[in-house]
Amino acid sequence: QWKYRKMDCEDRIKEITDILAPRPAAVPENEPVAERNTQRNAVYNKKPADSKAATTSKSGFTTEFATKEVPVEMIEKWFKDVSGKDFSHVVGRTELKERLLNEAAGFGWDKVDSALDINPVQCYFLYGPPGTGKTHLIKAFAAELKKKGFNFMQLTGSDIHNSYVGVAEKIVSAAFSVATEKEPCLIFIDEIDNLCVSRDSKSEGHEQRLTVAFMEAYNKFKESGKRLIFMGATNHPGKVDEAMLDRVSLIKISLPEEEDRVGYFDRMINGTES
């Protein structure tokens, strides 16, 4: 048994080594380089058989997931610019900022993740009292990820609920699909307790249908294996469906400590970076 484990370990090490330091491939003598590159590009650029026709907005934004109920103009508004508002603009929360940055540092090792069967998709729920800076922290994290080439999408539960009956489910499905399409991407949904309501006896029929649609779209997003991050924020975690809470890393955002409050007021009054 030990011998088989050793052989398996050696095979995995060799596989990772070949990924990190690949050997130059031998070029067949009778195959022209230009022809080989053309064939390779044709394979890489080939679209899946079930791919949809892309829709383009007036500004040039393109997606395959626009529909009559969820037009391309609506989807384009989900993408936000967070340039220049990184973690240097967040006072305190040192441990949490380091944790998020360390976990995000793993992106870019796609082949290693594939060799080790590691799913790179990361999912977090930030919860705590109103005014503790949950949204501000997530936007700052998005700005840090932008340096790595990530897109940033932001939606709110109230925005999605302000649609016609049955459309909210299609918006949720489209949001996760577009995030996957635009990877690497961070998708942030605020007021998550309005979209993924606990499926108990008190919830309404339309709330339960939306929760089911949300879970289905999220599971597909999670299983994509792409460079994706989902972050939700809520003031009322008890209202969120338990099945969803089991699928994410829960991060409590409490009121800031005295030292952080002093630093914040010092920055606001004196314009310092302390």
N, C-alpha and C positions, 0 to 999 in steps of 0.2 A: 504493500500500500504506500509506504514511504517512497519507494522507487518511482511509482507512477506519479505521485505528487511532485517529485523532483523533476521528472521529465516534463510534466505540464508546466511547471514554473519556468523551466528553461525555454520552452517553446514560447511562452508569453513574453519573456525578456527579449528573446530574439525578435519577436514581432514588433515590440515597442522600439527596439534599437533600429530596426529597419525603417521605422517611421521617422524617428528623430534624425537619423543619419543614413538616408537611403543611398544605396550604391548606384552609380551611374548605369543606366540601362544600356545594354549593347545595341548598337544601331545595325540592323540588317544591311548587308552590303548592296543587295539588289533593290532596296526600297528607297526611293528618293525622299529626302527629308521633308520637302514641301508637301508631297502627297500624304505622308504619314501625319503631318500636322493637320492637314485638311480633314482627314478621317477622324482624328482625335477630337477636333473641335466640333465636328458634326455630331459625335456621340454626346459630348458635354452639353451642347446647346439644344439637343433634342427635347421637345416638350412632352410631358406625359400625355397619354392618349385621352385622359379625362380632363385636360386643361381647358379652361373657359376662355372666351374671347375677352380681351382686355378693354376697359373703358377708360377714356382719357378726359380730364377736365380741361377747362379753358386755359388754366395755368400750366398744364402739362403733366399733372399728377395722374398716374396710371395704376389701375388695379383690376384684377379679374373677378372681384367679389361685389362689384356694384350691381344693384338691382333697382327696380322701379321704387320699391319701398325704402331702400337704402342707397340713394344716389351717390355718385362719385364725389359730388360737392360736399355732402355730409361727411363722408369718410375722410376727405382731405382735411377737414377742420379738426379731426381727432389728433392730427400730428402737430405737436407744439415745439417751438424753438426755446430751448433752455440755455442757450449759450451764455457763458459768463456768470452763472449762478451755481457754482459747484460747492463742494464741502467747505471751502474757505469762507463761505458766507453763512455757515451754520455754527452757532456758538455752542460749545459743549458736545455732548453725545459722542465722546471720543471713542469709546469701546464699540458702539454700534457702527460708527463710520468705518472703523478699521475692519470690523467683521464683514460689512458689505463690500468694501474694496478688496479684501482678501479673497472672498468667494467669487467676485467678478473677475479676479485676475486669472481664474482658470479658463476663461473663454479664450478661444484661439487654438486649443489643442484638440481640434476636431478628430483627427486620426487616432490620437491616443485614446480619447473617450470612446471611439468606436471599437478600438482593439480591446479595451477593458470592459466594454458593454456598459459604459457610464452615460446616463442621461444628463445632458448639460442644462436642461430646463430648470430654472429656479423660481420658487413661488413663496411670497411672504404676505402676511397680513399684519398691518400695523394697527393697533387698537389702543384706545385711551381716551381721557376726557377731551372735550373740545378745547382748542387753543393751545395744544401742546406741541404743535409744529409738525404733525404727521405729513401733511401735504408738502410743506416747505422742505422737509427732509427728503422726500421721494423725488421732488424736482431737482434738488441738489445732487442726488445720486444719479439721476438721468443726465445731468450736465457732466458728471464724471465719466459716465458711460459714452457720452457723445464723443469724447476724446478717443474712444476705441472704435468709433464708427457706428454706434448704436442709434437707431431711430427711437423716438419717444411718442407714445400715444397716451392721451388722457381723456377719460369719459367720466361722467358722474351718473349715479343712479337716478337722480331726479330728471336729468336730461333724457334718459332712455324711457322713463315712465311717462314723459310728456308726449308720447306718440299714440297712434291709434291702437285699438285692441288687436293683438296678434302681431304687431310690428315690433314690439319690444324684443320678442324672442329672436326675430330676424336680425335686429341690430346687434344683439349679443353674439349671435353666431358669426355675423360678418366681422365684428371687432376682433375676435380671436383668430379668425381665418386671415384677415388682413395683417395682423401682427406676425403670423407665421410666414406670410408671403413676403413681408418686408424685413425679415431677419437680417442681421441681429437687431432685436427690438425689445424695448421695455414697454409693456402696456400697464397703465395705472388706471384702476377704476375706483373712484371715491364713492362713499356712501354705499358700500357693498351690501349692507343690510337691507337695502331696498330692492336688490336684484336676486339675492340668493337667500330668501327668507326660510326660516325653519319650517319644515313640513310637518307641522303638528295639527291638531284638531282646530286650532284657532285661525289658521291661515286660509285665505280665500282661494277659490279655484284658479283664478288667473295668476295668483302669486305662486301657487304650486307648479303651474305650467311653466312659468318663467324660471323657477328654480331648476326644474328638470332640464330646460333648454340650456340654462347656464352651465349646469354640471356636464351635459353632453359636449358642449363647445369647449369647456375647460379641459375635459379628459382628452379630447382630440388634440388640443394645444399641447398638453403635457406629454403626450406620447409621440409628438413630432420629432423629438430628438435634435431640435435645432437650437441655435444660440438665442434663447428667449428667456425673459424674466417677466413674471406677472406679480404685480403688487396691488393689494387692496387696502383700503383704509376705512375704519368705522369707529364710531363712538359707542356702538352698542353691539359688541361681539355676541352677546347672548341671543340676539335676533337672527344670527346667521345660521344656516343649516349645518348641523353637526358633521354631516358627510363632507362638507367643504372644509370645515375647520381641521379635519383629520388629514387633509391633503396638502396643507401649507405649513410653513414655519411661522408660528405666532410670535410677534414681537410687541411687547408692551411698551408704550411711550407714556411715561409718567410726567408729572409736572417737573420742570427743571429744578435742579438743586440751587441753593443760595449762591454758590460760586458762579454758576452759569448765568443766573439772573443779573448778578453784578457785572459780569463780562458783557452781557447783552446791552444793559443800560449804558455802560461805558462806551460801547461802540456807537450806540445811537446818539449819545450826547456829544462825545468828543471825536467820533470818527476814527477811533483806534482799531487795531486788528487783534487786540488781546482777547 
